[in-house]
Amino acid sequence: MTRSKAGNDGTQILKQAQGMKRVPEKFQASVVIVQGHAEGMEYPLRKEYTVLGRDKGADIVLKDAQVSRQHAVIEYR
């Protein structure tokens, strides 16, 4: 994986390495929003590398002013 800077705020995210596979179905999980704008929404985690944040390019976009553009990554290992 390679590091990259996003914008000028110093946020750093890891970019997905080439050749990563999908998570095997028996190990798939999901993220459920329990409070806020998308309360009750469920997002399945099908990729080995999932970015959560406000950025439109994130895999799971969160509309919350307290969340950074690339706020978190969930990675299956």
N, C-alpha and C positions, 0 to 999 in steps of 0.2 A: 504494500500500500504506500501511497505517496501523500505527503502533506501539502495542503494549499491554504492560502489566506483568502478569506472571503471579505470583500469590502475593506474599509479602513478601521473597523472596530477591533481587529486583532483576533476575531473568531477563527479557529482552525478546525478543519474537518479532514478526515482521511478519505481519499478517493478510493473507490472500489478497484481492487486489483483485477487485472485481465484474467479471464478464464474462471471466475467464481461461478459456482453452481447454485441452483435453487436449493432451499431447505427441503429435506425429505418430508413428505406429507405427514408421516407419523410423528414428526418433531415440530410441526408448525404451531405457532402461537399467535396471539393477537394482542393489540393494544386497545383498551376501552377507555374512552374519555369519561371521567366520573364527575367533572364539574366544568362549567364554563360554556363557551359558545357552541361547541359540538357535543354537549353532554349526551351520553348514551350511544354515541357513534362507536362502532367497532371496526378496526383496521387490521386485517390479517397480515401477518409477517411471512411473506412467501419467499423473499430474497434473503441471501446470506448477509446482506448489508443494507440497512434501512435508515434513512436520514429523516429526523423529525425536526420541524422548525417552521418559521413564518415564510421562508423563501418559497416562491412559486415552484422552484425546481426540487424542493424536498419531496421525498416519497410520501410522507404524511404531513400535510400542511395544517399548522395550528394557528388560528386567528386569535392571538393573545399578545398584548403589548409587552408582557413580561417574558415572552419567549423570544430568544434570538433567532436570526435567520436560519442558521444551522445549529439548532439547540442541542440535539443529542443524536447518537447513532446506536442502533441495536444491531449487534453482529452475532450471527450463529457461527460457532466454532466446533 
